[in-house]
Amino acid sequence: MLKKRLIAVLILRDGQVVQSVRFKHTNVIHYDAVHAMEAFNKWAVDEIVILNVSRDSASREKFAEIVERISSHCFVPLAAGGWIDTEEYAQKLLRSGADKLVINTALADDPQLVSRLALRYGRQCIVASMDVKRDALDNPQIAVDRGSRIIEVAPEEWARKAVELGAGEIFFNSVDHDGARKGYDLESIKKVCEAVPVPVIAFGGVFTWNHLVEGINVGASAVAVANLFHYTEQSTRKAKTHLANAGVLVRQQGQSLAPVKAGLSA
């Protein structure tokens, strides 16, 4: 049986690690992303996701530099995303040390880019990020462009499209649950997990370690945390211990999980 993964998420705005609350990023947690990454117990967390949520595309170069700095200190797989809208920038992030590409808005605006990247680097390199926001009638819909633009498509349908385009993994986030401390959007995550044959990462809303267990129980292959990890001592170790005590099969401290680099063609 495959072990479930625990993933730490760093959300960067203009190069600084910020707290995310319903996709608003006003509270700076760390001024140096490398220091934030080092605060995680690298032997407990299984992967790190770093996301550029800056509103200005000019932030891409600085973000790539930060990815390079983080990758030189990171000994678990590193996924990076934000403003990936060209093959050239995707390659730049990979050459900077990212093991996976987290792609969001391009799924809507340039789906063939996703397919080209999957063909070039392999499905295992492509993580389809999907942000879900519920309408006035509580129907879940897809939000792209840093949550600012709504696409009236059910999450499970969007996930199927992403997999058809070449995504090897789904990174599920909820705009409504983000920073709300009420756990994951379990209903939507369950439907997405049942709809696609690839791993699904649950993200958005964790406030107690049992929220992680709930995400696993509805089918997620991995559970991700951002805000809470920054405010709790020995956070990743405590989270992993809670998962294990709940009967979830997880990688134990000290077991290696070597990243698999994408094939970088010239």
C-alpha positions, 0 to 999 in steps of 0.5 A, spaced: 500 500 500 502 506 498 504 511 503 500 517 504 504 524 503 504 530 508 506 536 504 508 543 506 506 549 502 510 556 502 505 562 499 510 567 496 507 574 495 513 579 492 518 574 495 515 574 502 512 568 505 505 570 507 499 567 510 493 566 506 486 567 508 480 566 502 486 568 497 488 575 501 495 575 503 496 581 507 500 578 513 507 577 512 510 570 516 517 570 513 521 575 510 526 570 507 523 563 504 529 559 505 528 560 513 521 558 512 523 552 509 528 550 514 523 551 520 520 545 517 523 538 519 525 536 513 525 528 515 518 529 517 515 533 511 515 529 504 514 534 499 514 542 499 510 546 494 512 553 493 507 558 490 508 565 487 501 569 488 504 575 486 499 580 482 505 582 477 508 577 472 514 581 473 515 577 480 517 571 476 524 572 475 525 573 483 521 567 484 525 563 480 531 565 484 528 564 490 526 557 488 533 556 486 535 558 493 530 553 496 532 547 492 539 548 494 537 547 502 531 542 500 532 534 500 525 532 499 521 533 492 520 541 491 514 543 486 513 550 484 508 554 481 505 561 479 505 565 473 507 559 469 504 561 462 510 559 457 515 553 456 521 557 457 519 559 464 517 552 466 524 550 464 527 556 468 523 553 474 525 546 473 533 548 472 532 552 478 531 546 482 523 545 482 522 537 481 514 539 479 510 544 476 504 547 479 500 549 473 493 553 474 491 558 470 494 555 464 489 550 464 484 555 462 487 559 458 492 555 454 491 548 455 495 545 450 501 548 454 500 543 459 500 538 454 506 540 451 509 540 458 507 533 460 510 531 453 516 534 454 517 532 462 513 527 463 506 526 467 509 526 474 512 533 473 505 536 472 501 538 478 494 541 476 492 546 481 485 547 482 482 552 486 474 551 488 469 557 490 462 556 491 457 560 488 451 563 492 447 557 491 453 553 494 455 550 488 462 549 487 466 552 481 473 553 478 477 559 480 483 561 476 487 567 475 489 567 483 482 566 484 479 572 481 476 569 475 470 564 475 469 558 470 462 555 471 465 548 471 464 542 476 471 541 480 471 533 478 469 535 471 475 540 471 480 535 474 478 530 468 480 535 463 487 536 467 488 529 467 486 528 459 491 534 458 497 530 461 497 532 469 499 527 473 497 529 480 491 534 482 492 540 487 486 541 490 484 548 494 478 551 496 477 559 496 472 559 501 476 554 506 483 557 505 485 560 512 478 559 515 480 553 520 474 549 518 478 543 515 478 541 507 472 542 503 471 534 503 465 533 499 469 536 493 475 533 494 471 526 495 468 527 488 475 529 485 478 523 488 473 519 485 473 522 478 480 521 476 486 516 477 491 520 479 493 522 486 489 528 489 493 533 494 488 536 499 489 543 501 486 549 504 483 550 511 487 545 516 486 547 523 487 541 527 491 535 525 485 531 525 483 535 519 489 531 515 486 524 517 479 527 514 482 529 508 485 522 507 479 518 509 475 521 503 481 519 498 486 524 498 493 521 497 496 527 500 495 532 505 498 539 505 498 545 510 500 552 509 498 557 515 498 552 521 505 549 520 508 556 521 505 557 528 506 550 531 512 548 534 515 541 531 509 542 526 510 537 521 513 532 526 506 532 530 502 532 524 506 526 522 505 522 528 497 524 529 496 521 522 500 515 524 496 514 530 490 514 526 492 508 522 494 512 516 500 509 513 506 514 512 513 515 511 517 515 518 522 520 520 529 518 517 526 514 511 528 518 505 524 520 499 528 522 493 526 527 488 525 525 481 528 530 477 524 531 470 528 530 464 530 537 461 531 537 454 535 543 451 
